[in-house]
C-alpha cells in the first residue's frame, strides 16, 4: 500500500470533516485498489439468475401489507446533479410533468400513500453536499412531510479523487471542489450510520426502508411489496425486472459459482471480452432496478459487527479530474454500488416487478418520453403509461443538455401514437406536433422547424411524403 498516498488522502478527508467511519471505508477500498483489484466479475465465475418470484403471482395479505408499510420509511437517493444532461443542481429539481419536478411528485406520492394507508411513511433524502440546500428548500413547500424524530435528509460522504499515476489525492487549483467525488451510492450504508439517520429511524419505530433513486418515479410506496418483504424474513431484497434490448448494458444480478451468493454485476465490472455474454438478455434475464428493501435492524447489526465497514466490492472508475476537460489529469474514483450489498447478507432475496416500477431519467431521450402524453398521472400521483413507451433517439449534438433540449422541445410533441422517434440534426418543434409510427427527422433538412400541428412519421414531416 502507498502509505504516503493513503495518509494524504485520509488527512484530507479528516480536515474536511468527513466522518471517521467513511474514512475507514475509503481506507479498505484504497487497499483493494492498491493491490490491483478492479472489481471485475468475469462470466466464467457466475451463473444466470433464475427462478425469481413475480410480484403479480404473489398472494399478500392486505392487513399484513398495511402493517409492514406502517413501519417502513421511504429513502430516496438524491445526490445526483444531472451533469450528463448539463445540469449543475439536483436532478430531482428538474420539471418532468408540466411545472412539477421529481421532488414535487415524490412528495405527492408519499402524502397520497399516507392518506390511503394510514402509514407514517417518512420521506428521507440522501443528499450530497451539492444538492442539499436546494432540495430542502424545495421540500419546504410540503411541511406536512415531517415525521417526528426522523430527519428529512442525511448527507452522503465525499472522498478525494486519486491520481492514476500514484493514487495520491489530486490537486486542481482551477476548481478545488473538483478534487472531491461521491463514493457511489454504496455509501448509503456508511452515511446512514455515520449521520445518525439509521439510529433515528430505529428509535422512531421503523423496521424497514424502501430505497430508490429520486429520478425513478415508478418506485412508489407499495404495501404488497412491503408485506412480501416482511413475511420473507430476508434482511435485504432487490427488485428486478425483465431485460429488454434497451437494458443490455445495465447492471444485472448473477449467482457466484464459488458460493452460490447473489451478486450485482455493473457494466463497469464486466470484462470487455464478456460484454457479449453479459448483454445476452436470454441468458441474463433480470436487471437491477436499484429499488431495494432493507431490514434496518439487520443492517444495524451488520454495521455494528463490521465497525461500519461493509464488505462491498470495489468499482474502479477512471475519469478526468474536470469531467468537462478531457485534457485534465486522469484520476481514479473509488466507488461502490448499494445493490452490491445483496452479497453481504445471508438470506438476501429478489423479487421480479413490472417495468412500471422502473422509470428512470438518465438522458433527455428519457425526459422527452416522461414529459409526453405517453404517461398520465393518477389520483395517487403515480405515472401510468397509456401505451408502450416509444424508443426515442435524439441527436446528442443538439439535445444532450437540458438547456439545448428545452430550447428545441419546449413544446413537447404527442408520442402516444409513436413507435419511435429518431432525430438527427438541429430541429425545433412547434406546438401540437404529433409523432405517428416510426418518426424520423434527418440531418439533411436541419436546422429546421417542425411546424405547429404537423405530423412526424411515414406520411408526414421527415417521412416518405415529407412536407
Helices and strands as residue ranges (DSSP letters): H 3-15, H 20-34, G 43-45, E 46-48, G 55-57, H 62-69, E 72-78, G 83-85, G 91-93, E 95-97, E 100-101, H 102-117, E 123-127, H 132-139, G 143-145, E 153-155, E 158-160, E 162-163, G 176-179, E 180-182, G 185-187, H 188-195, H 197-203, E 208-213, H 223-232, E 236-242, G 245-247, E 252-256, E 262-265, G 267-269, G 272-274, H 275-278, E 286-295, H 296-306, E 315-320, E 330-335, G 338-343, E 349-352, G 355-357, H 364-371, E 375-377, E 383-385, E 391-394, H 396-399, H 402-409, E 414-423, E 427-429, E 434-441, G 443-445, E 448-450, E 455-457
